[in-house]
């Protein structure tokens, strides 16, 4: 019997009777791949959907030629979809053989005990542990001996800026504090030109701003088994984030309905000073827009709002430790095929092709090293070095969603032009309860 499903119930659902009813003995690996189907869960690429579909076909064709098996991709479109799929598939003991999940969801998956733990033999099946950039292994498990996440791609967060607009505004260099960024954004805003492009309606972006500002202020959001979402640093973070649109007026009002690809497109038109919270995945879109040759990457500010320097307990978090990990389901009857798929998509040639198409940095060490001469990537490399992992707890998926929901609930107010601090505090109180409940279950 799979004890992982019982741990899933305790960590995610708390319904042990349901797990007892659904749990079943898992099947073994059937060996060869002829005529088989390998099911892979992967996040939808809303920025380059047609190119992503073409990539999936290419990979499936290559995998078919190598193994005789077919790859069937299933896509999720939001963090909530991602978490739900992990919960339902693992509890039922059926579903995808391979999961491509965001790094912040790896702790949630680990807490279920339902994914293959990577020992020496498993690492060898995908080409060896030293195949990967060591930094990308930072959130593969709670420690080096207990890892389930196989690094696939890396996405350190940075910001893009319009070099021409900053120069015209008399701004010598990009901001390094959040307050300085707000001030520069005001200098840049005039007529149909705005200081910042921000994706307020994105499914993944909002909580990252809040996490970064809070950690920089010395509040980690999770302190052992205690949630700290009602800390003043969190309220200040939301006030700053919402304030860019509601009070500072440095963001296009239409941004209240923007997802990340729409914010990219707005910046690419050449009428915005900064595009916040982006990755190398935006490169192709920017180089095809009006900003071609007029943009560069810079670190996101690392000094919290309301300060000119980080407090003694503040962390220089330039980015979350971000990217995607590949996980092999322990219930899978196709584990050998699953590892062959992982090896294929993490090999150097495949990784570089994926980077050229979509901008995700390789997790493959050799492939990443081959990009070292590209000066445009220097701030991204620095962001990777200054990335900080989100808390490794099975509760993090729920905490992340609770933070996101504060933004989702605030969109109607934001559209009207103002959000009172008391309203944010009320929503944070609710988020705190959900976060603490998730932590209590994860014990």
N, C-alpha and C positions, 0 to 999 in steps of 0.2 A: 504493500500500500504506500502511496506517496504522502509522506509526512509533510511535504511542502504545502499541500493544500490545506492542512490544518493550520499551518503557520500563516497562510494567506488569510484564513478566516479571522485569526486573531489580529493580524496587522491591518487588514483592510475592511473586513465586513463584520467581524464579531459574531457571525452566525454559525457556530460550530455544528449545529444540527444539520444545516443545509450542506455543509461540507461533508459530513458523515454520510449523508444520503447520496451525494454525487461522486464521492471518492471511489476510485477504482484502481486496480493494479495496472500500471503503465506497461505498454508493450515495448519490446526491444527493437533494435535496428534490424531492418530486413536486408541490409547489404546493398546490392547493386541498384542502379538507377533506371534501367530500361523500363519505359512505360510509366514511371512514377511521376508524381507531382510534388514539388517542394513549395510549401506555402510561406510567403514572406510578407510580414506586415511592415509598412514603410510610410513615413509622413508624406502627404501630398506636397508637391512643389507648385505653389500658386503663382510664383514669379515666372517660371519657365515651364508651363504645363505640357506643351507640345514636345519640347525638347526632352522633358522627363519621360514622357511616354515612349519616345524613340530610344532613349537610353535603356529603359526597361526591356524593350524588345531585343536590343543588341545583347544585353546581358543574358536574357533567356536563351537566345540563339547560341551564344558561346557555351552556356552551361549545358544545353542540349547536346552540342557537339562533343563536349568533354565527358559527359556522364550518361547521356541517353535520357535524362530526366527533364521535365518541364518545370519552369519557375512560374508560379502564379502569384502576382502581386496584389495585395489588398492595402488600400490607403486610408489613413486617418487624417482629419482636417483640423483638429484642435487638440489642445492638451486634455480636455475633458474626454474626447473620443479615445485618446491614447490611454488614459487611465482606465476607462471603462473596459477597453479591449483587454488590457492586462488582467483586470479583475475577473471578467466573465470567462475568458479563455482558460485561465489557470485553474479557476474553481471547477469548471466542467471537465478539465483534463483533455480538451480538444481545441484545436485552433491552429494558429500559425506555427510553423516549425522554427522560423527565425523571426526575431523582432528587431527592427531598427528603431531604437528609442532615443529621445533626447537624454543627454547626460544626467539632467536633474531627476529623471524618472528611474535611473538605475537603482538608487537606494530602495525605492518602492518595490521594484521587481526583485531585488535581492531579499527583501524581507519576506517574500512569499516562500522562499526555499524551493521554488519550482523551476529554476533555470540551471543549466549545467555549470558546475563550478570548474574553473579552468586550472587543471593540473598540468604537469609537464607534457603528458601525452596529448592533451587537448591543444595546448599551445603549438606543439609540433605539427598538428594536423592543419593549422592555418599558416604555417611558415615560420613558427618560432616567436617567442615573446620579444626578442631583440629586433624583430622586424618593425616594431612600432616605436614612434617617438615617445620617450619615457614620460613626458609631460601629459600625454593623452591618456595615460593609465591612471591618472590621479583620482578618478571617480569610477573605477572599474569594480571596486569592492571596498569594504571597510579597512582592509589592509592587503599587503602584497600576497599573502597566502590564501586569501579568500576573495577571489575575483570572479565575476560572471560577465562583465562587460568587455567586449573585444572592440577596441577603437576602430571606427570606420572613417569619420571625417572630423575635422576640427573647425570651430567657428568662433574665434575670439571676437568680442564685440569692440567696435571703435566708433568714431564718427567721421563722416565725410564733410569737407567744407569746400566752398567755392572760392578759389584763390583770387579770382578777379574781384568779386564782391567785397571780400575782406580788405583787399588792398585799396579799393575805392573808398571804403569807409574809414581808412586810416588805421586799420587793425594790423599790427605787426606780426602777431602770431596767435594761433588758436588758444582759446581759454583753457586754463588748467584747474579752475575751481568752478563750481556750479553757479555761484553768484556772478563771477566774471563772465560766464557764458550768457547768463540772462542779460547782463549789461551790454555785451557785444550784440546780442540779438536785437536789443532795442535800437542800437546804432544802425543796424542793418535793415530795420523795418521801415519802409516808406512806400506809399502808393500800393502797387500790386506786388511789391517785393517784401518778403518776410524773412525774419531772422532764423527760424527753425522749421524743419519739417518733422512732425511727430505722428506716429501711427496710433492714435488713441483707441481705435476699435480693433486692433490686432489681438489675436487669440493668445499670443505668446509674449509680446513686448512689455506691457505696463509693469508687471511685477518686477522685472529686471531693473528698472530705474529705482524702484523703491528699495529693493534689496541692496543695490550698490550704494545708494546714498546712506542707508541705515548702517551698513557694515562700516563704511568710511567714518561714520559718526561714533562708532564703538558699540553698536547694538547688532548682534549677530542674528536676530529674529528667533533663533532657537538656542537656549542656554541649558544644555543638558536635556532634561525632560520638561523644560518650561518654555512655553511660547511667549514671545515678547513683541507682539504686534501692536500693543497699546502704548509702547514706548514713545516719548515725545519725538524721537528721531524719525519714527515711521510717519507720524502725523505731518512733520515738517517736510518729509519727502513727498507725500501726496500733495500737500499744499503747493510745493514748488512745481511739481509735475503738472497739476491742473492749472496752476497760476499762469504758466506760459500762454495758455489760450484764454483763460477767463479774466485775468487781471492785467497781465503784462502785454497782452495783445500782440505777441510776436510770432504767432502761428496762424496760418490761414484757417478761418472758421470752419472750412470744409473738412479739416483734419479730424473733427469729431467723428467722422464716418470712415476714416482711412484705415486700411490694413497696411502692413509693411510694404507690399509691392506698390500701393498707391502713393505712399510717402516717397518711395524711391523715384517713381515717375514724376512726382511734383518737383523734387530736387533736380532731376535730370533736365527739366525745362530751363534751368539757369536763373531762376528768380528767387532762390532761397539761399541764405548764407550757410546754414548747417543742416545736415541730415543726421539725426541722432540715432544711436543704437543700430548700427549696420554692421555687416561683415563683408568679407571678400565676395560673397555671393552677389553683391550689387554691382560688381565691376563691369560686367558685360552690359548691363542696362545703362550705366553711366557713360560708358564709352560709345554708346549708340545714341546718346542724347545731345542736347545743346551744350552740355558742360564738358564735352570731350576735350581733353587737354587743359581743362580749367578747374580740376578738382584734385584733392589729395585726401589721404586718411590722416587722422590724428587720434591720440588717446582720448577717451572720454575723461572728463574731469575726475580727479581722485580726492578732492577736498569737499566735504559735505556742505549742503546749503547752510548759510548763516555763519560760515567760518572762513578765515583766510588761511588756515592751516589745519591739518588733521589733529584731533585730540590725541592724547597719549595712548589711549586704548583703541584708536581708529586704525583701520586696516587699509592699505593702499590697494584696494580692489579695483583694477582697471576694467575687469570683466568677470563674469562667472566663468568657471571652467566649462566651456561650452563646446558642443558638437553632438555627434551621434555615436552610440555604442550598439554593437550587434550582440544579441543574446540568443542562445539556443535553448529551446524549451526542453525540459527534462522529460515531458510526456511524449515527445516526438518519436515516431518509429523510423525516422529518417535522419538520425543524428549524423551519420557519416556524410550523407549528401549535404546536410546543413553546414558542416565544417568545410566541405568542398566549395560551397557557395561563398562562405566567408573568406576563404583563401582567395578566390577569384576576385572579389570586389575590394580586397585589401592589398592585392599585388600592385607593385609600383606602376606598371603601365596603365592599369585600370584606374588607379587613383589619380594619375596625372591627367588622364582623359576626362575624369569626372571634374577635376579642378578647372580644366579649360572650358568645359561646358557650363558649369554651375558656380564656380568660384569657391567651393568648399575646400579648405586646405587639407592636404593629405595627412592621414595619421601614420602612413607608411614613412619610416625615417628616411630612407633613400630618396623617395619621391619628394619629400619636404626639403631635403638638402639641395636638390636640384633647382629649387626656386630661390635659393639664398641670395642670388645676385640681383634680384628684382627690388630696387630701392623703394618702390611704391609700397612694398609689403613691410618695410621696416617698422612702422608704428603697429602693425598687426602682430609682428613678431614680439615686440615689446609688450603688447597687451596680453599675448599668450604667456609671457614670462611672469606677468603681474596678475594673472587670473587666479581666482580663489574659488575653491569648490564650495558648492552649497552644502548644507548640513547632510551628513550621510545617515538618514533616518527613513524608515519606511513611511513615516508620516509626511515627508516632504511633498509628495504629489498633492495631497489634500491642502497643505499649507500654501503651496504655489497657487492652487485654484482659488483659495480663500482670498489671497492678495489680488488675484486677477478680478475676482467678483466685485471687489470694492470699486475698481475702475469701471466695470460693466454697469454696475448699479448707478454710477455717477454720470454716465454719458448723457441722460436726459437733462440733468442739471447743467452739465457742461455746455450742452447745446443752447440752453437758455442764457448762458453767460456768467453764471456764478455758482459756487458751491460753498456754503458756510462751513467753517471749521467744525462746528457742532455736528453737522450732518456727516462729515468724514469720520468724526470720532465715534458716532453711533454705528457706522458701518464697520469701523475697525473693532469695536467691541464684539460685534457678531462674528467677525473674522477670527478674533482672538479665541472665542469659544470653540469654533470649529477646529482651529489649529490645535488647541490644547486637548480637545477630544481625540483628535487624530494621534497626538503624541501619547496620550494615555492608552489608547488601543495598541499602539506600537510597542508598549512595554512588554 
